[in-house]
Amino acid sequence: MNIITALNRKYIPYTFTMLLSLCINEKEHIDAYLLNSELTSEDVGEIRKALSEYDIEVHSLTVDRQKFSDRLPHNSQWSIETYYRLMMLELLPQTVDRALYLDGDMVINKSLSELYHVEFEGAEIIACDDKSGLNIPDSYGPKHNEMFREAYAQEYRYFNAGVMLLNIEEMRKKYSFQTYLDAFEAWNYQMEAPDQDILNWVHWKKVAYVDCMVYDLFARVAHNAEITYEEVKEGTAIVHFAGAKPWENGNFHFDIERLWWDYAKLTPYYDELLKGFVESAMTDTTVADYLRGLVDSCRQQKATIDKLMDGIKKIAGARSGG
């Protein structure tokens, strides 16, 4: 099983948690290819050592960061490393004919063997509906809908690039890193979901799908749908913590995040992760700010209602006096 992921040094503990969760649940041999530009030989050695009891071989694929234009949109959510998967066709060994790309902000909760061996039947990418199926055009912005106007007219389903089974053998025949660079140029680097938009735009005519509720369940979507930790643990193979992260504060937490911590607890980074989370929580004002906002909103609504009631009383009094 060929697995691809991209990371920087900061993301080592989270990516390791994903890889460990995969190893725990997978019986097949795994070749894990780490796309990166800053991991040291010591970093890679530590990852290999920590996974040594499992049937996994870790390969570091060095990416030339200079090949990625400064014009590529990136921020705290979209790091420059998210673009590294666009170089996978050049960097993967020629012996790799298929591979499964996995983001680092997820946990693998069951075997992925069935997914990995799905027949492509002409598809270049097999993926899952974005936002766990809440990927209707109205949920995106104007640039997105401009890019995918033709595709949506043909009932296209926009996919999430965090989980992609890739037909490497076929993709190499038609595409290269330059293909994606040309696409960025064509849209003047103005995508809303940078490389995810590009991957969808380049491949939209050759995409097939698997069940997003099993293979790319967004944790917060599940929480909002009142799906419980126990239900997710029992029925979901890949839980994706897109957006707000279980290990970060500045957001609201919920029970499904326990699943990420279940696996993180088994890593050598657990004490460091837990300490950082607790220290951050001590100064996090997210809940307090939210409650203040609710109180202010209630006061404003009360003032509006009081004013309205005063007006009604005056009208009623005038009519009664008349």
Protein Blocks (a to p, Z undefined) as FASTA:
>chain_A
ZZdddddfklmmmmmmmmmmmmmmpmbdcddddddfkbcfklmmmmmmmmmmpccddddd
dddfklpcfklgcdfklcfklmmmmmmmmmpcfklmbdcdddfkbccfbdfklmmmpcfk
lpabdcddehhhpacfklpcfklmmmmmmmmmnopacddfkbccddfklmmmmgcfklmm
mmmmmnoopafblmlmmmmmmmmmmcccddfklmoccfklmmmnopafklmmmmpmbdcd
ehjafkbghiacdfklmmmmmmmmmpmklmmmmmmmmmmmmmpcklmmmmmmmmmmmmmm
mmmmmmmmmmmmmmmmmmmmZZ
